[in-house]
Structure formats: structure tokens, C-alpha cells
Amino acid sequence: MSETFPIDGSRDALWMQTAVAAPKTETLSTAEDCEVAIVGAGLTGLNAALLLAKAGKSVCVLDAKSIGFGASGRSGGQVNLGLNLGPAALIEKFGLDQGERMIDAVVNTPDRVFTLINKHELRCDAVQAGWIQGAINKRVSAEQKSLAAEYAQHGCELELLDKASMRHRTGTNLYSSGLLSPSAGFLQPLSYTRELARVAQENGAKIFTYSLVEQLVKDRDRWLLKTANGTVRCNKVLLCGNGYTDNLQKGLAETVVPVRSILMATAPLSTELRQSVLPKQVSFVDKRRLILYFRYDRDGRLCAGYHGPMRDSFRLQDYVLLKEKVTAIFPQLKDCIWERHWGGRIAITKNALPFIGEPLPGVISCMGYNGRGVGMGTLMGQAAAQHALGMENSDIAFPICEPSRFMLHRFHALGVNASIRWFELQEYVDSLQRS
Ligand SMILES: Cc1cc2nc3c(=O)[nH]c(=O)nc-3n(C[C@H](O)[C@H](O)[C@H](O)COP(=O)(O)OP(=O)(O)OC[C@H]3O[C@@H](n4cnc5c(N)ncnc54)[C@H](O)[C@@H]3O)c2cc1C
């Protein structure tokens, strides 16, 4: 690939090469009528569609592009436990009852995903071999200890790993300690999303691709969605655009900042290299201020990810820093060939938590996973569907809430770039204090 050839974040994803086929879909060209319309055929929208269809509701899902075109078809596919806030912070923010409901749901997120996969026989190369977070300095080690203690109080055992154990599991001596979440794992994210679409269709959901919803208007006591060539009339609408949210619903795009994450994948590695780099098939995160993440695919390609530039089309130059960081951790990879490069948008929220909102009666928004949407999108998509079914707030893991908006949102790229420079500076300071 030439230095200047633009990399398309979706088309060039490794997952496009190894995914199961997408189910057949059409572009909307009719006047549809259903109970619930869902905007966004990512894993949030499709998990919601599946739950609603199984509950007997008529459902139409519409996506501007293909199934999994957004982050769902490009992600690292790590199925992680937890949110960016730990149990104590959740209880402080939401109170004991609601906080405990959330914690309970969150700690069971990986099992929820893998159980769903097994139940519906979703073909998505799922591996539940655990997730390790490596601590590069004393600050992160201390954070991990207190987080493990907090989760233990809620019956969730996270294992603290010492330096020797980290070397054994990761193949590098760099980490002074680590945190193992045994129930976590990874999957082929585009296959997972396409398979969710297949099962949702089998349960009666209609899915329309290349059907950008251009307008959402009130239609007496119902809602009307308009695309270039068709309409959907419905009682309820779920907005599941996450980092790809546009101006369809006024103010919604301002609740998230779309930060880019980039990924790259090697050619299949030799057995020798695979035994020396993450030999236990765990997914792995290097917990610095700016996170580096790793996993294998089913054919032994190593995938590595990092934050990217604030645009949707990438260049090989954007991956130089990531390659340097990877070889600083695993010098044995210095001559390996990185065959695939891609990336996409992560939706960051003001309080670092995802949300389910109801900007208008009967219009439910569900998004803001802050980079943890494979597990959380599954959980929240199902929770949004429960809200659409009319279940009580108190019976659902995530209640309806009013999301905060970013002020001066149109300048978000400047803000993100400034934050990244700040985190880089802090990382440098951390490196001077390394244990
Ligand atoms: C590079 C990268 C790596 C990541 N790695 C991980 C990871 O390892 N683990 C993890 O848990 N999370 C990860 N994430 C985050 C995770 O992928 C997302 O949180 C999750 O996929 C969000 O799913 P979603 O269905 O909510 O949104 P998306 O998958 O982004 O789907 C939104 C869809 O909405 C559609 N849309 C928007 N507006 C309209 C409209 N007006 N009309 C019709 N359609 C519309 C878009 O076309 C898009 O397809 C990663 C993300 C990226 C980008």
C-alpha cells in the first residue's frame, strides 16, 4: 500500500476479509408500517431488533450503509467486562439500588455475549480466554488493586497478576503487574454483527441497508421516518448511531464526541512468534493514559490498536507511532509485516458512561460506549429494547436518563487533539517514575 493511498476505515478492515457473508437486505423503497423502527444496523440496533422481534414486535432496521458499516464491523472485537467507572463510582452516581443493578449487568456482560452467541449459534470466531490489562507503572498497579477489591465486593473475581505471571502470559517483561478478567474474550466483530442481523431477520425483523434516514417527524401519535425512496411509520424509534450519529435528531450528535481508533493486523504469524507474543490467546490492553490494545484473529494474525487522527480516512503514516509502540513492547515483531490497516469512530461521552435517553416521547437513543461497545452495546441494545417494550425503569439495568451535551461541540476536533497532547505529556512524566 502506498504512503499516500487513503485507507478506508471500513472497507480495508481485516474483518471484511474473514467475515461470514451478510444476510440479504434491500434498500428501502416502500411505505413500511411497524411497531419499532431502529436507526443503525450495528450491534446496538441489531441486539435491540433481535430482542423486540423475539418479543413479537414488528421491527424495521435502517442503516445508511451496510450491516456493521459503523464501529461494529471495524472494532477490536474485545468483549470486556466493565465500564470506565468502577463499582464504587457507579453507586455514588446512581445510588445503591440502581448502581447495584448496573454493576450486576456490567460484570455479566462477557457471559451475556458468549451465551447469546452459543444460544443462536452465531458464527463469529468467539474465544472466551480472558482479558489482561498490563500496568506499566505503580500508579496503574495501585488502581488495579483497588478496582479488583471493589469488584470482589460484588462477587466478581478479577485476578491480580505479578510480574512473573505477566511475563508468562504476555511474553514480555515490561509489566510490573496486571489484572486478569477471566470471563472476557474476543470475537470477529463484523461476523458477530452480520450474524445478529441474520438471526434478527429469522425472527421477523426487516433490515434495510443503504437507507439513510433523512427525516424523523411526528405523524399524529406515531413517528414517520423518511429515506430518499421510502418511509417507515412506527410507534417507537430507537436511535443507535453511536459515533456515526448525524443531525437526524436535534442535539443528539452533541452528546458524543467521535474519537478515532486505528487498528492494524499482521500476516498470520509463525508458531514460534505466536508462542512468544500473547501465547495464551488472551486479549490484552496496555493501560497507559492512551490505551494500546492487542488480540489474535482465528488465523494467528496479531491485531494492534491505538488512538488515531481526527478524520475517517487514514494513511500509512498514521500507523508509524503504533508500530513503534508495538515493537517497544514486543521487539520480536520488528520485522513482521503489517498487512491490514483500518479504523473508525469511538463515541466518547462527557461522563465516560453510555446512556439511554428519550429526547422525545417514543424516541429512544442508546449510545456512548467510550470504546467498550462490543459487550456494552449488546447489553444496552437489549436494555433500550426493554424500554421500548414499556418495562419499568427500575427493572432495567440502565434507566432512561438525560445525557449531557458537550459545549462548543463543533470545535471537538481541537479539544480531542489538545487532550491527546496532554495525555502524551502525562505518559512521558509517568515514564520517568516507572517502577
Ligand atoms: C477501531 C475501533 C476499535 C474498537 N475496539 C473495541 C473493542 O475491542 N471492544 C469494544 O468493546 N469496543 C470496541 N470499539 C467500540 C465498539 O466497536 C462500538 O462501541 C460499537 O460497535 C458501537 O456499536 P453501535 O451499533 O452502537 O454503533 P455502530 O456500529 O457505529 O453503528 C451505527 C450505525 O448507525 C448508522 N447510522 C447513523 N445515522 C444514520 C441515519 N441517519 N440513517 C441510517 N443509518 C444511520 C451508521 O451507518 C452505522 O452503521 C471499537 C471501535 C473502533 C472504531
The ligand as an ORCA input file, in Angstrom:
! r2SCAN-3c Opt
* xyz 0 1
  C     -11.234      0.856     15.736
  C     -12.184      0.532     16.851
  C     -11.855     -0.448     17.774
  C     -12.765     -0.781     18.793
  N     -12.457     -1.832     19.611
  C     -13.357     -2.221     20.541
  C     -13.108     -3.369     21.320
  O     -12.111     -4.072     21.139
  N     -14.025     -3.706     22.273
  C     -15.164     -2.970     22.479
  O     -15.951     -3.306     23.360
  N     -15.446     -1.897     21.709
  C     -14.580     -1.511     20.740
  N     -14.874     -0.463     19.936
  C     -16.160      0.234     20.129
  C     -17.322     -0.569     19.514
  O     -16.966     -1.019     18.250
  C     -18.558      0.319     19.414
  O     -18.839      0.880     20.666
  C     -19.790     -0.442     18.955
  O     -19.523     -1.196     17.805
  C     -20.933      0.523     18.694
  O     -21.973     -0.172     18.056
  P     -23.276      0.599     17.618
  O     -24.164     -0.386     16.999
  O     -23.784      1.374     18.757
  O     -22.778      1.690     16.569
  P     -22.146      1.499     15.120
  O     -21.648      0.131     14.908
  O     -21.165      2.615     14.943
  O     -23.381      1.666     14.144
  C     -24.037      2.894     13.951
  C     -24.725      2.801     12.595
  O     -25.678      3.857     12.517
  C     -25.815      4.186     11.154
  N     -26.453      5.497     11.061
  C     -26.136      6.649     11.696
  N     -27.006      7.624     11.336
  C     -27.910      7.082     10.481
  C     -29.042      7.579      9.754
  N     -29.443      8.862      9.860
  N     -29.730      6.727      8.945
  C     -29.365      5.425      8.829
  N     -28.280      4.909      9.486
  C     -27.572      5.726     10.286
  C     -24.360      4.170     10.656
  O     -24.301      3.997      9.243
  C     -23.774      2.983     11.425
  O     -23.734      1.804     10.648
  C     -14.004     -0.100     18.907
  C     -14.337      0.889     17.979
  C     -13.439      1.205     16.963
  C     -13.825      2.250     15.953
*
